[in-house]
C-alpha cells in the first residue's frame, strides 16, 4: 500500500511540474546553460534561486519553483551542469556532482551566474534567497561560504562537509539546514564541523533534523520519501524565507 501511495504521489507530482516555467538561456563562457523561471517576473518580487539535486533539473526542483511562485516569490531553477551534460544514471550523476564538490570555485561560479540571471528577471535584488536539494543543498552552503549576494540559504538534505584544508571564514547569509536523521552521506564529523564553521563565521544558523528519514526524504519519486516530514520541512522553508525576505 505504501508503494502504491508513493507511486500515485509521484505521478501527481510529475503532472504538476508540467505547468509553465519559462526557459532562460545564459552562459558560462562557451557553455550554454538553460535555467527555468516562474511566470511572475518583472514585478520586483522577492526571489529564490533553486539548486537542483545531482541528476540536474528535475521534477522536485521544478515543483519547488512553482510552489514558491504561489507564495509570491519569483523562482529560478539553476542549470549547474549545462546543456549536453545531463547524467544518464546515478553513477554518472555522482561523478559529475563530485567534480563540482571538489572544484568548489567552479560550483560557486555557476551559482553566481544563476543569481545574476535571476536578478535580470525584474526581481527585488535586495531580497534573494537560495534553496537547494541534495547536491543543490551542498550548493546552498557554498553560496553562503562564498558570501554571494543573498539574504539567506536553505540546505535540504545537502552534503554538510567540506575539504579540511579550507579555512573557516565569516558567513553573512542566514542559514537553515534541513537534515534527515538517517542520511548515510552525512557523518557526525561533518555535522560537528559545519556547526564549528558556522560559529567561527559568526553566522545566523539553525539546523532542523527530521526523524526516521533517509537522504531523499522530500522527493515523492524516491523510496525514501516521508510525506509527513517532507511537509514539515517545506513549512520550515517557507517560514524561514518569510522571515528573512520580508524584513
C-alpha positions in Angstrom: 0.0 0.0 0.0 2.8 2.4 0.9 4.5 1.7 -2.5 1.2 2.4 -4.3 0.8 5.7 -2.4 4.3 6.8 -3.3 3.7 5.9 -7.0 0.5 7.8 -7.1 2.0 10.8 -5.3 5.0 10.7 -7.7 2.7 10.7 -10.8 0.7 13.6 -9.5 3.9 15.4 -8.6 5.3 15.0 -12.2 2.0 16.1 -13.7 2.0 19.3 -11.5 5.5 20.2 -12.8 4.2 20.5 -16.3 2.8 23.9 -15.5 4.5 26.8 -17.3 8.1 27.5 -16.5 10.0 29.7 -19.0 13.4 28.7 -20.2 16.1 31.3 -19.7 19.4 30.8 -21.6 22.6 32.1 -20.1 26.3 31.2 -20.4 29.5 30.4 -18.5 32.0 31.2 -21.2 31.1 28.9 -24.2 29.0 26.6 -22.0 25.2 27.2 -22.6 23.1 27.0 -19.5 19.3 26.6 -19.5 17.6 27.8 -16.4 13.9 27.9 -15.7 12.0 30.9 -14.3 8.4 31.3 -13.0 5.9 33.4 -14.8 5.7 36.3 -12.3 8.8 38.2 -13.4 9.2 41.9 -13.8 7.2 42.9 -10.6 10.1 43.4 -8.2 9.0 40.5 -6.0 11.5 38.8 -3.6 13.2 35.9 -5.3 14.5 32.4 -4.7 17.2 30.6 -6.6 16.5 26.8 -6.6 19.6 24.5 -6.9 18.6 21.0 -8.1 19.9 17.6 -7.0 22.6 15.7 -8.7 20.6 14.5 -11.7 20.2 18.1 -12.8 17.0 20.0 -13.2 14.3 17.5 -12.0 10.6 17.5 -11.0 11.4 18.2 -7.4 13.2 21.5 -8.3 10.5 22.5 -10.8 7.7 21.8 -8.3 9.6 23.8 -5.7 9.7 26.8 -8.1 6.0 26.6 -8.8 5.2 26.3 -5.1 7.4 29.3 -4.4 5.6 31.3 -7.1 2.3 30.6 -5.3 3.9 32.2 -2.2 4.7 35.4 -4.1 8.3 34.7 -4.9 10.0 34.7 -8.3 11.8 31.4 -8.5 14.6 30.5 -10.8 15.9 26.9 -11.2 19.6 27.0 -12.0 21.3 24.8 -14.6 24.6 23.8 -13.0 25.9 21.2 -15.4 25.0 23.0 -18.7 23.4 21.9 -21.9 24.6 18.4 -23.1 25.7 17.3 -19.6 22.6 15.6 -18.3 23.6 12.4 -16.3 22.1 9.2 -17.6 22.2 7.4 -14.2 23.2 7.8 -10.6 26.8 6.7 -11.3 27.2 9.5 -13.9 25.4 12.0 -11.6 27.7 11.1 -8.7 30.8 11.6 -10.9 29.6 14.9 -12.3 28.5 16.3 -8.9 31.8 15.3 -7.4 33.6 17.4 -9.9 31.8 20.5 -8.6 32.1 19.5 -5.0 35.9 19.1 -5.4 36.2 22.3 -7.5 34.0 24.4 -5.3 35.1 27.6 -7.1 33.5 26.3 -10.3 30.4 25.4 -8.3 30.2 28.9 -6.7 30.8 30.5 -10.1 27.8 28.6 -11.7 25.6 29.6 -8.7 26.8 33.2 -9.0 25.9 33.2 -12.7 22.5 31.9 -12.0 22.0 34.6 -9.4 22.9 37.3 -11.9 20.5 35.8 -14.4 17.8 35.8 -11.7 18.4 39.4 -11.0 17.8 40.2 -14.6 14.2 38.9 -14.4 12.9 42.1 -12.7 13.1 41.0 -9.0 13.8 42.7 -5.8 17.6 42.3 -5.9 17.9 43.1 -2.1 15.7 40.1 -1.2 17.0 37.0 -2.7 17.5 33.5 -1.1 18.9 30.2 -2.2 17.4 26.8 -1.6 18.9 23.5 -2.7 18.2 19.8 -2.6 20.9 17.1 -2.2 23.8 18.3 -4.4 22.0 21.6 -4.5 21.8 21.6 -0.7 25.6 21.5 -0.8 25.5 24.4 -3.3 23.3 26.4 -0.9 26.0 26.1 1.7 28.7 27.0 -0.9 26.7 30.2 -1.7 26.9 31.1 2.0 30.6 30.2 2.2 31.2 32.5 -0.8 29.1 35.2 0.7 27.2 35.6 -2.6 24.7 38.5 -2.6 21.8 36.7 -0.9 20.0 37.2 2.3 19.6 33.5 3.3 20.1 29.9 2.2 18.3 26.6 2.9 20.2 23.3 2.5 17.7 20.5 2.1 19.4 17.1 2.7 22.6 18.5 1.4 26.1 17.4 2.0 27.5 19.2 5.0 31.2 18.6 4.7 34.0 20.5 3.1 37.7 19.9 2.4 39.8 20.0 5.6 42.3 22.5 4.0 39.6 25.2 3.6 39.7 28.0 6.1 36.6 28.9 8.1 35.6 32.4 7.1 32.9 34.9 8.0 29.5 33.9 6.7 26.9 36.6 6.1 23.8 34.9 4.7 21.4 33.4 7.3 21.4 29.6 7.1 18.8 26.9 7.6 19.9 23.3 7.3 17.2 20.6 7.0 19.0 17.3 7.8 17.4 13.8 7.7 18.4 11.9 10.8 19.3 8.7 8.8 21.2 10.3 5.9 24.1 7.9 5.4 26.0 10.6 3.4 26.4 12.9 6.4 28.8 11.8 9.1 28.8 13.1 12.7 32.2 14.7 12.0 30.7 16.6 9.0 27.8 17.7 11.2 30.0 18.9 14.0 32.5 20.6 11.7 29.6 22.5 10.0 28.5 23.8 13.4 32.0 24.8 14.2 32.4 26.5 10.8 29.2 28.5 11.2 30.0 29.5 14.7 33.5 30.6 13.7 32.0 32.5 10.9 29.6 34.3 13.3 26.7 33.0 11.1 23.0 33.2 11.9 22.2 29.5 11.6 19.8 26.7 12.6 19.6 23.0 11.9 16.4 21.0 11.9 16.8 17.2 12.0 13.9 15.0 10.8 13.4 11.6 12.4 13.1 8.3 10.6 14.3 10.0 7.3 16.7 8.8 4.7 18.6 11.1 2.4 16.0 12.0 -0.2 13.0 12.2 2.2 11.4 15.2 0.4 11.3 13.7 -3.0 8.0 11.9 -3.9 9.8 9.9 -6.6 12.1 8.4 -4.0 11.6 5.2 -2.0 12.9 7.2 1.0 10.0 9.8 0.7 8.5 10.6 4.0 5.4 12.7 3.3 4.9 13.9 6.9 8.5 15.1 7.4 8.6 16.5 3.8 5.6 18.6 4.6 7.2 19.8 7.8 10.4 20.6 6.0 8.6 22.7 3.4 6.8 24.6 6.1 10.1 25.3 7.8 11.5 26.5 4.5 8.6 28.9 3.9 8.7 30.2 7.5 12.4 30.9 7.1 12.0 32.6 3.7 9.2 34.7 5.0 11.2 35.8 8.0 14.4 36.6 6.1 12.9 38.1 2.9 10.2 40.2 4.5 12.4 42.3 6.7 
